[in-house]
């Protein structure tokens, strides 16, 4: 397996920004589906950004950085009700993260 430390920080930052822009563009990809497939979603990504900021960003600021708008606004505009099937798939996938 390749060592992630081989990737220059500027390259990693550019790839991260591209990922965030992609997730903003693909608002049709629901967080519950991302969780069900990959065990992480936009909220996880914003939590990781907040943790990496060592206190420079609070939860709301980190989420706004990822979503491109306040989380409540994104949720109202793009997030539907999760189905029981989506929730079950998410729970199964998240269990693999432990």
N, CA and C atoms as a LAMMPS dump frame, in Angstrom:
ITEM: TIMESTEP
0
ITEM: NUMBER OF ATOMS
294
ITEM: BOX BOUNDS ff ff ff
-5.0000000000000000e+02 5.0000000000000000e+02
-5.0000000000000000e+02 5.0000000000000000e+02
-5.0000000000000000e+02 5.0000000000000000e+02
ITEM: ATOMS id mol type element x y z
1 1 1 N 0.845 -1.173 0
2 1 2 C 0 0 0
3 1 3 C 0.891 1.238 0
4 2 1 N 0.54 2.195 -0.822
5 2 2 C 1.32 3.425 -0.935
6 2 3 C 1.191 4.267 0.337
7 3 1 N 2.254 4.944 0.677
8 3 2 C 2.292 5.793 1.862
9 3 3 C 1.645 7.142 1.537
10 4 1 N 0.624 7.529 2.279
11 4 2 C -0.047 8.81 2.05
12 4 3 C 0.887 9.989 2.262
13 5 1 N 1.913 9.797 3.086
14 5 2 C 2.854 10.885 3.321
15 5 3 C 3.667 11.232 2.077
16 6 1 N 3.602 10.375 1.052
17 6 2 C 4.29 10.669 -0.21
18 6 3 C 3.57 11.774 -0.996
19 7 1 N 2.303 12.024 -0.65
20 7 2 C 1.525 13.044 -1.35
21 7 3 C 1.829 14.401 -0.727
22 8 1 N 2.265 15.329 -1.544
23 8 2 C 2.555 16.688 -1.108
24 8 3 C 1.298 17.318 -0.511
25 9 1 N 1.453 18.129 0.535
26 9 2 C 0.305 18.761 1.185
27 9 3 C -0.509 19.624 0.225
28 10 1 N 0.143 20.317 -0.694
29 10 2 C -0.577 21.151 -1.659
30 10 3 C -1.422 20.289 -2.598
31 11 1 N -0.904 19.151 -2.994
32 11 2 C -1.648 18.226 -3.848
33 11 3 C -2.829 17.649 -3.068
34 12 1 N -2.591 17.253 -1.829
35 12 2 C -3.66 16.714 -0.994
36 12 3 C -4.752 17.758 -0.775
37 13 1 N -4.36 18.995 -0.532
38 13 2 C -5.334 20.067 -0.322
39 13 3 C -6.159 20.306 -1.587
40 14 1 N -5.512 20.269 -2.738
41 14 2 C -6.234 20.462 -4.002
42 14 3 C -7.229 19.323 -4.23
43 15 1 N -6.827 18.107 -3.929
44 15 2 C -7.722 16.962 -4.084
45 15 3 C -8.89 17.062 -3.097
46 16 1 N -8.622 17.489 -1.874
47 16 2 C -9.674 17.668 -0.872
48 16 3 C -10.683 18.709 -1.346
49 17 1 N -10.183 19.842 -1.84
50 17 2 C -11.091 20.894 -2.319
51 17 3 C -11.936 20.391 -3.484
52 18 1 N -11.333 19.605 -4.352
53 18 2 C -12.092 19.04 -5.478
54 18 3 C -13.176 18.087 -4.964
55 19 1 N -12.872 17.28 -3.965
56 19 2 C -13.864 16.398 -3.358
57 19 3 C -15.022 17.214 -2.782
58 20 1 N -14.716 18.267 -2.041
59 20 2 C -15.755 19.103 -1.446
60 20 3 C -16.622 19.729 -2.54
61 21 1 N -16.017 20.258 -3.583
62 21 2 C -16.791 20.849 -4.682
63 21 3 C -17.668 19.799 -5.363
64 22 1 N -17.139 18.595 -5.51
65 22 2 C -17.914 17.51 -6.108
66 22 3 C -19.131 17.186 -5.238
67 23 1 N -18.937 17.098 -3.925
68 23 2 C -20.055 16.804 -3.032
69 23 3 C -21.075 17.939 -3.014
70 24 1 N -20.615 19.171 -3.136
71 24 2 C -21.559 20.298 -3.228
72 24 3 C -22.384 20.191 -4.503
73 25 1 N -21.731 19.861 -5.6
74 25 2 C -22.42 19.727 -6.894
75 25 3 C -23.416 18.579 -6.871
76 26 1 N -23.045 17.471 -6.229
77 26 2 C -23.888 16.277 -6.216
78 26 3 C -24.785 16.251 -4.982
79 27 1 N -25.609 17.282 -4.846
80 27 2 C -26.531 17.332 -3.717
81 27 3 C -27.57 16.212 -3.791
82 28 1 N -27.678 15.57 -4.951
83 28 2 C -28.591 14.422 -5.077
84 28 3 C -28.065 13.2 -4.33
85 29 1 N -26.785 13.17 -4.042
86 29 2 C -26.206 12.07 -3.27
87 29 3 C -26.472 12.359 -1.799
88 30 1 N -27.458 11.691 -1.252
89 30 2 C -27.869 11.922 0.126
90 30 3 C -26.802 11.434 1.108
91 31 1 N -26.681 12.127 2.232
92 31 2 C -25.728 11.718 3.26
93 31 3 C -25.98 10.292 3.724
94 32 1 N -27.248 9.917 3.886
95 32 2 C -27.564 8.571 4.354
96 32 3 C -27.076 7.526 3.345
97 33 1 N -27.122 7.849 2.049
98 33 2 C -26.618 6.92 1.037
99 33 3 C -25.1 6.851 1.053
100 34 1 N -24.44 7.997 1.24
101 34 2 C -22.982 7.997 1.372
102 34 3 C -22.564 7.163 2.574
103 35 1 N -23.281 7.325 3.67
104 35 2 C -22.978 6.542 4.873
105 35 3 C -23.194 5.057 4.606
106 36 1 N -24.254 4.737 3.873
107 36 2 C -24.568 3.342 3.577
108 36 3 C -23.553 2.68 2.675
109 37 1 N -22.947 3.455 1.799
110 37 2 C -21.965 2.898 0.87
111 37 3 C -20.537 2.959 1.394
112 38 1 N -20.183 4.082 2.011
113 38 2 C -18.78 4.305 2.353
114 38 3 C -18.52 4.509 3.844
115 39 1 N -19.57 4.617 4.632
116 39 2 C -19.375 4.799 6.061
117 39 3 C -18.945 6.199 6.457
118 40 1 N -19.091 7.157 5.539
119 40 2 C -18.838 8.557 5.882
120 40 3 C -19.702 9.429 4.979
121 41 1 N -19.907 10.676 5.413
122 41 2 C -20.716 11.605 4.628
123 41 3 C -20.159 13.016 4.801
124 42 1 N -20.895 13.978 4.328
125 42 2 C -20.472 15.369 4.437
126 42 3 C -20.291 15.793 5.901
127 43 1 N -21.19 15.314 6.77
128 43 2 C -21.064 15.662 8.189
129 43 3 C -19.778 15.101 8.771
130 44 1 N -19.439 13.877 8.403
131 44 2 C -18.175 13.286 8.873
132 44 3 C -17.006 14.14 8.4
133 45 1 N -17.042 14.502 7.124
134 45 2 C -15.965 15.313 6.558
135 45 3 C -15.846 16.641 7.305
136 46 1 N -16.969 17.26 7.612
137 46 2 C -16.908 18.526 8.351
138 46 3 C -16.397 18.306 9.779
139 47 1 N -16.749 17.171 10.392
140 47 2 C -16.205 16.855 11.718
141 47 3 C -14.691 16.712 11.655
142 48 1 N -14.188 16.041 10.619
143 48 2 C -12.745 15.86 10.461
144 48 3 C -12.05 17.199 10.256
145 49 1 N -12.683 18.097 9.494
146 49 2 C -12.116 19.438 9.284
147 49 3 C -12.071 20.181 10.618
148 50 1 N -13.156 20.106 11.38
149 50 2 C -13.188 20.769 12.678
150 50 3 C -12.086 20.237 13.587
151 51 1 N -11.938 18.918 13.655
152 51 2 C -10.891 18.315 14.484
153 51 3 C -9.511 18.749 14.028
154 52 1 N -9.289 18.778 12.718
155 52 2 C -7.98 19.159 12.187
156 52 3 C -7.67 20.639 12.418
157 53 1 N -8.718 21.448 12.601
158 53 2 C -8.499 22.889 12.796
159 53 3 C -8.012 23.214 14.201
160 54 1 N -7.973 22.228 15.084
161 54 2 C -7.489 22.413 16.459
162 54 3 C -8.185 23.588 17.151
163 55 1 N -9.498 23.652 16.978
164 55 2 C -10.279 24.679 17.658
165 55 3 C -10.494 25.958 16.88
166 56 1 N -9.887 26.09 15.718
167 56 2 C -10.055 27.308 14.925
168 56 3 C -11.454 27.396 14.322
169 57 1 N -12.094 26.248 14.089
170 57 2 C -13.448 26.227 13.53
171 57 3 C -14.384 25.517 14.488
172 58 1 N -15.577 26.093 14.675
173 58 2 C -16.584 25.367 15.435
174 58 3 C -17.37 24.486 14.468
175 59 1 N -18.288 23.7 15.007
176 59 2 C -19.032 22.735 14.204
177 59 3 C -19.784 23.416 13.055
178 60 1 N -20.457 24.523 13.342
179 60 2 C -21.23 25.216 12.307
180 60 3 C -20.34 25.769 11.202
181 61 1 N -19.197 26.343 11.573
182 61 2 C -18.278 26.894 10.573
183 61 3 C -17.695 25.781 9.703
184 62 1 N -17.354 24.656 10.316
185 62 2 C -16.81 23.531 9.551
186 62 3 C -17.854 22.983 8.586
187 63 1 N -19.095 22.86 9.044
188 63 2 C -20.153 22.376 8.148
189 63 3 C -20.401 23.35 7.011
190 64 1 N -20.406 24.627 7.299
191 64 2 C -20.61 25.615 6.232
192 64 3 C -19.471 25.558 5.22
193 65 1 N -18.255 25.296 5.685
194 65 2 C -17.119 25.174 4.757
195 65 3 C -17.313 23.995 3.816
196 66 1 N -17.896 22.907 4.307
197 66 2 C -18.104 21.726 3.472
198 66 3 C -19.341 21.877 2.6
199 67 1 N -20.443 22.322 3.175
200 67 2 C -21.703 22.419 2.435
201 67 3 C -21.779 23.638 1.516
202 68 1 N -20.984 24.683 1.806
203 68 2 C -21.036 25.896 0.998
204 68 3 C -22.182 26.807 1.396
205 69 1 N -22.846 26.477 2.481
206 69 2 C -23.966 27.251 3.024
207 69 3 C -24.228 26.719 4.427
208 70 1 N -25.017 27.426 5.213
209 70 2 C -25.352 26.881 6.536
210 70 3 C -26.015 25.506 6.388
211 71 1 N -25.676 24.598 7.293
212 71 2 C -26.175 23.228 7.218
213 71 3 C -27.698 23.167 7.183
214 72 1 N -28.367 23.975 8.011
215 72 2 C -29.833 23.954 8.048
216 72 3 C -30.419 24.313 6.685
217 73 1 N -29.793 25.249 5.993
218 73 2 C -30.25 25.646 4.66
219 73 3 C -30.064 24.498 3.667
220 74 1 N -28.897 23.853 3.707
221 74 2 C -28.639 22.721 2.808
222 74 3 C -29.63 21.601 3.079
223 75 1 N -29.825 21.299 4.345
224 75 2 C -30.72 20.211 4.736
225 75 3 C -32.143 20.48 4.241
226 76 1 N -32.613 21.697 4.412
227 76 2 C -33.966 22.053 3.973
228 76 3 C -34.103 21.991 2.451
229 77 1 N -33.04 22.314 1.74
230 77 2 C -33.087 22.355 0.277
231 77 3 C -32.808 21.018 -0.391
232 78 1 N -31.999 20.162 0.237
233 78 2 C -31.493 18.985 -0.467
234 78 3 C -31.72 17.642 0.212
235 79 1 N -32.029 17.633 1.487
236 79 2 C -32.086 16.354 2.2
237 79 3 C -33.522 15.89 2.379
238 80 1 N -33.804 14.69 1.893
239 80 2 C -35.121 14.098 2.075
240 80 3 C -35.158 13.202 3.295
241 81 1 N -36.332 12.667 3.586
242 81 2 C -36.488 11.705 4.673
243 81 3 C -35.813 10.403 4.291
244 82 1 N -35.084 9.839 5.199
245 82 2 C -34.421 8.556 4.957
246 82 3 C -35.443 7.427 5.076
247 83 1 N -35.307 6.457 4.19
248 83 2 C -36.181 5.292 4.249
249 83 3 C -35.628 4.292 5.27
250 84 1 N -36.47 3.376 5.725
251 84 2 C -35.957 2.339 6.629
252 84 3 C -34.815 1.54 5.993
253 85 1 N -34.877 1.308 4.697
254 85 2 C -33.816 0.569 4.009
255 85 3 C -32.508 1.353 4.026
256 86 1 N -32.576 2.649 3.778
257 86 2 C -31.374 3.485 3.811
258 86 3 C -30.756 3.484 5.207
259 87 1 N -31.599 3.599 6.217
260 87 2 C -31.103 3.615 7.595
261 87 3 C -30.468 2.287 7.978
262 88 1 N -31.059 1.186 7.52
263 88 2 C -30.484 -0.139 7.82
264 88 3 C -29.138 -0.31 7.131
265 89 1 N -29.045 0.134 5.864
266 89 2 C -27.779 0.033 5.124
267 89 3 C -26.71 0.906 5.773
268 90 1 N -27.118 2.1 6.246
269 90 2 C -26.178 2.981 6.916
270 90 3 C -25.674 2.347 8.213
271 91 1 N -26.566 1.79 9.001
272 91 2 C -26.158 1.169 10.268
273 91 3 C -25.181 0.018 10.024
274 92 1 N -25.444 -0.784 9.005
275 92 2 C -24.557 -1.902 8.672
276 92 3 C -23.178 -1.386 8.243
277 93 1 N -23.177 -0.333 7.442
278 93 2 C -21.925 0.221 6.946
279 93 3 C -21.125 0.892 8.059
280 94 1 N -21.786 1.655 8.901
281 94 2 C -21.112 2.361 9.99
282 94 3 C -20.493 1.37 10.969
283 95 1 N -21.137 0.236 11.153
284 95 2 C -20.589 -0.793 12.054
285 95 3 C -19.215 -1.261 11.582
286 96 1 N -18.939 -1.159 10.288
287 96 2 C -17.639 -1.569 9.748
288 96 3 C -16.545 -0.558 10.086
289 97 1 N -16.933 0.635 10.522
290 97 2 C -15.943 1.663 10.844
291 97 3 C -15.241 1.418 12.165
292 98 1 N -15.824 0.613 13.005
293 98 2 C -15.263 0.39 14.354
294 98 3 C -13.948 -0.354 14.302
